């Protein structure tokens, strides 16, 4: 099973909205509040949230419409790039994906790839066209 941020991505992507308009951010916030009910700092962690939002904004998460002209952020870009690598079949682990999308930079992995792999492995990524 994915780490807790991967689990949050799964909860957010599968969330039943009962006809309410929920943004990807609303979905994410509800999911992390459920998983990290006693840790506000874990709820606010930006890298996994931005990875999830980047995938949603790019229209890559099943059932969540794309959001055109959304803001740019490296964590969002890393997540979208990781999907391309997974589709190509060249990278399959958190470590290999992170090394590729971070372009060899010496920066720590912050759960972005956990979000990507959780959605990928649970068939929640839109198939390539």
NORGI-V221288 format. One record per backbone hydrogen bond with DSSP energy under -1.0 kcal/mol. NH is the residue of the N-H (numbers start at 1). CO is the residue of the C=O. Records with the same first field share a line. If there is no record, write none. Layout:
# NORGI-V221288
NH->CO  CO
This chain:
# NORGI-V221288
7->3
8->4
9->5
10->6
11->7
12->8
13->9
14->10
20->17
27->23
28->24
29->25
30->26
31->27
32->28
33->29
34->30
35->31
36->32
39->36
43->39
44->40
50->46
51->47
52->48
53->49
54->50
55->51
56->52
57->53
58->54
59->56
60->55
62->124
64->61
67->57
77->73
78->74
79->75
80->76
81->77
82->78
83->79
84->80
85->81
86->82
87->83
88->84
90->85
97->93
98->94
99->95
100->96
101->97
102->98
104->99
105->102
107->105
115->111
116->112
117->113
118->114
119->115
120->116
121->117
122->118
123->120
124->119
126->60
